Amino acid sequence: MTGTPRPLRTGKYWPVLMLDISAVTVFLVLALTLPAGPWWWILAALWTAVACRRALNQHQARTREHP
């Protein structure tokens, strides 16, 4: 483990962001339309948390790379 940062994969960020937005939208639609209890809300909340963390990590990596 060296102290060198990994190179940014800028081409993979936008497709992953679109996947995150699509998945959260689908979970919210399912939560609003299906009477299956809180499971869809929980999945939407978890996916949103992971997506926000991923976006924050990407933002921090980009600002470290290009101040």
N, CA and C of each residue as an Amber inpcrd file, in Angstrom:
protein
   201
   0.8320000  -1.1660000   0.0000000   0.0000000   0.0000000   0.0000000
   0.8840000   1.2390000   0.0000000   0.8950000   1.8930000  -1.1040000
   1.6690000   3.1170000  -1.2160000   0.7570000   4.3140000  -1.0420000
   1.3540000   5.4740000  -0.9590000   0.5770000   6.6890000  -0.7560000
   0.0980000   7.3270000  -2.0370000   0.2630000   6.6560000  -3.1600000
  -0.1620000   7.2570000  -4.4250000  -1.6430000   7.0200000  -4.6450000
  -2.3630000   8.0650000  -5.0380000  -3.8040000   7.8890000  -5.2750000
  -4.0610000   7.1380000  -6.5770000  -5.1910000   6.4750000  -6.6110000
  -5.5900000   5.7840000  -7.8360000  -6.0020000   6.8090000  -8.8790000
  -5.7780000   6.5140000 -10.1390000  -6.2340000   7.4540000 -11.1710000
  -7.7580000   7.4860000 -11.2360000  -8.2920000   8.6490000 -11.5500000
  -9.7480000   8.8020000 -11.6390000 -10.2780000   8.1160000 -12.8860000
 -11.4170000   7.4790000 -12.7330000 -12.1160000   6.8830000 -13.8780000
 -13.2860000   7.7830000 -14.2110000 -13.0120000   8.8780000 -14.8790000
 -14.0500000   9.8790000 -15.1190000 -15.1360000   9.3690000 -16.0500000
 -14.8200000   8.4480000 -16.9440000 -15.8180000   7.9490000 -17.8720000
 -16.8680000   7.0730000 -17.2180000 -16.5940000   6.5380000 -16.0090000
 -17.5430000   5.6570000 -15.3450000 -18.4420000   6.3790000 -14.3560000
 -18.1930000   7.6450000 -14.1000000 -18.9590000   8.3470000 -13.0830000
 -20.3900000   8.6260000 -13.5160000 -20.5970000   9.1420000 -14.7090000
 -21.9380000   9.5310000 -15.1400000 -22.8680000   8.3480000 -15.3450000
 -22.4260000   7.2320000 -15.9360000 -23.3490000   6.0850000 -16.0240000
 -23.7600000   5.5540000 -14.6480000 -22.8400000   5.5650000 -13.6980000
 -23.1740000   5.1040000 -12.3490000 -24.1380000   6.0730000 -11.6830000
 -23.9310000   7.3620000 -11.8910000 -24.8600000   8.3510000 -11.3390000
 -26.2620000   8.1720000 -11.9160000 -26.3460000   7.9350000 -13.2070000
 -27.6540000   7.7210000 -13.8330000 -28.3110000   6.4350000 -13.3050000
 -27.5130000   5.3920000 -13.0830000 -28.0430000   4.1590000 -12.4880000
 -28.5930000   4.4400000 -11.0940000 -27.8550000   5.2040000 -10.3010000
 -28.3110000   5.5320000  -8.9510000 -29.6280000   6.3060000  -8.9760000
 -29.7010000   7.3020000  -9.8300000 -30.9250000   8.1060000  -9.9190000
 -32.0940000   7.2490000 -10.3840000 -31.8570000   6.3900000 -11.3640000
 -32.9220000   5.5170000 -11.8750000 -33.3910000   4.5330000 -10.8120000
 -32.4520000   3.9320000 -10.1040000 -32.8200000   2.9430000  -9.0860000
 -33.6160000   3.5800000  -7.9560000 -33.1860000   4.7290000  -7.4830000
 -33.9230000   5.3950000  -6.4100000 -35.3160000   5.7890000  -6.8850000
 -35.4310000   6.2510000  -8.1200000 -36.7440000   6.6060000  -8.6710000
 -37.6540000   5.3910000  -8.7300000 -37.1350000   4.2590000  -9.1960000
 -37.9410000   3.0360000  -9.2670000 -38.3780000   2.5980000  -7.8700000
 -37.4690000   2.6280000  -6.9020000 -37.8380000   2.2390000  -5.5390000
 -38.8930000   3.1710000  -4.9520000 -38.7860000   4.4690000  -5.2290000
 -39.7960000   5.3930000  -4.7160000 -41.1500000   5.1730000  -5.3750000
 -41.1560000   4.9070000  -6.6690000 -42.4220000   4.6220000  -7.3590000
 -43.0430000   3.3490000  -6.7940000 -42.2280000   2.3160000  -6.5900000
 -42.7470000   1.0750000  -6.0060000 -43.2630000   1.3010000  -4.5900000
 -42.5630000   2.1210000  -3.8240000 -43.0000000   2.3930000  -2.4510000
 -44.3320000   3.1360000  -2.4330000 -44.5490000   3.9950000  -3.4190000
 -45.8010000   4.7510000  -3.4530000 -46.9690000   3.9420000  -4.0130000
 -46.6850000   2.9340000  -4.8510000 -47.7790000   2.2170000  -5.5070000
 -48.0920000   0.8610000  -4.8980000 -47.1190000   0.1940000  -4.3160000
 -47.3580000  -1.1460000  -3.7710000 -47.5450000  -1.1060000  -2.2640000
 -48.5200000  -1.8500000  -1.7700000 -48.7240000  -1.8920000  -0.3230000
 -47.8830000  -2.9900000   0.3260000 -46.5820000  -2.9970000   0.0660000
 -45.7150000  -4.0720000   0.5580000 -44.9710000  -3.6730000   1.8240000
 -45.4950000  -2.7350000   2.5450000 -44.8300000  -2.3270000   3.7750000
 -43.6850000  -1.3670000   3.5100000 -42.8350000  -1.2160000   4.4870000
 -41.7650000  -0.2080000   4.3670000 -40.5390000  -0.6800000   3.5990000
 -40.5980000  -1.8510000   3.0000000 -39.3820000  -2.3970000   2.3760000
 -38.8700000  -1.5630000   1.2210000 -39.7620000  -1.0440000   0.3840000
 -39.3030000  -0.2250000  -0.7380000 -38.7250000   1.0940000  -0.2500000
 -39.2950000   1.6480000   0.8110000 -38.7530000   2.8770000   1.3810000
 -37.3540000   2.6380000   1.9390000 -37.1810000   1.4900000   2.5990000
 -35.8720000   1.1580000   3.1600000 -34.8410000   0.9870000   2.0520000
 -35.2090000   0.2830000   0.9820000 -34.2910000   0.1140000  -0.1460000
 -33.9540000   1.4550000  -0.7890000 -34.9420000   2.3130000  -0.9480000
 -34.6890000   3.6390000  -1.5290000 -33.7610000   4.4490000  -0.6350000
 -33.9670000   4.3920000   0.6650000 -33.1170000   5.1430000   1.5930000
 -31.6830000   4.6110000   1.5870000 -31.5370000   3.2890000   1.5900000
 -30.1950000   2.7080000   1.5660000 -29.4600000   3.0430000   0.2730000
 -30.1530000   2.9000000  -0.8540000 -29.5110000   3.1860000  -2.1350000
 -29.1390000   4.6730000  -2.2330000 -30.0020000   5.5360000  -1.7050000
 -29.7140000   6.9650000  -1.7040000 -28.4750000   7.2630000  -0.8640000
 -28.3590000   6.6240000   0.2810000 -27.1890000   6.8340000   1.1340000
 -25.9090000   6.3940000   0.4390000 -25.9490000   5.2450000  -0.2090000
 -24.7730000   4.7550000  -0.9280000 -24.4340000   5.6810000  -2.0970000
 -25.4440000   6.1270000  -2.8180000 -25.2140000   7.0210000  -3.9590000
 -24.6240000   8.3510000  -3.4980000 -25.1140000   8.8930000  -2.3970000
 -24.5660000  10.1490000  -1.8820000 -23.1170000   9.9750000  -1.4410000
 -22.8310000   8.8570000  -0.7980000 -21.4510000   8.5880000  -0.3800000
 -20.5270000   8.4420000  -1.5900000 -21.0040000   7.7450000  -2.6050000
 -20.2140000   7.5620000  -3.8250000 -19.9620000   8.9090000  -4.5110000
 -20.9770000   9.7510000  -4.5940000 -20.8210000  11.0690000  -5.2130000
 -19.8820000  11.9540000  -4.3990000 -19.9700000  11.8870000  -3.0780000
 -19.0760000  12.6750000  -2.2310000 -17.6310000  12.2250000  -2.4010000
 -17.4020000  10.9280000  -2.4390000 -16.0450000  10.4120000  -2.6570000
 -15.5100000  10.8550000  -4.0100000 -16.3430000  10.8070000  -5.0310000
 -15.9170000  11.2250000  -6.3660000 -15.5980000  12.7170000  -6.3800000
 -16.4250000  13.5080000  -5.7280000 -16.1880000  14.9530000  -5.6710000
 -14.8800000  15.2630000  -4.9400000 -14.6440000  14.5940000  -3.8190000
 -13.4150000  14.8220000  -3.0690000 -12.1950000  14.3920000  -3.8670000
 -12.3030000  13.3000000  -4.5920000 -11.1830000  12.8460000  -5.4110000
 -10.8990000  13.8420000  -6.5210000 -11.9350000  14.4050000  -7.1140000
 -11.7380000  15.3800000  -8.1970000 -11.1520000  16.6790000  -7.6780000
 -11.5570000  17.1230000  -6.4950000 -11.0170000  18.3820000  -5.9660000
  -9.5980000  18.1950000  -5.4630000  -9.2410000  17.0150000  -5.0040000
  -7.8460000  16.7540000  -4.6270000  -6.9540000  16.7370000  -5.8610000
  -7.4930000  16.1820000  -6.9410000  -6.7290000  16.0600000  -8.1760000
  -6.5530000  17.4090000  -8.8710000  -7.6100000  18.2320000  -8.8660000
  -7.5980000  19.5300000  -9.5570000  -8.0970000  20.6070000  -8.6120000
  -7.2180000  21.1670000  -7.7700000  -7.6820000  22.1810000  -6.8010000
  -8.0860000  23.4910000  -7.4360000
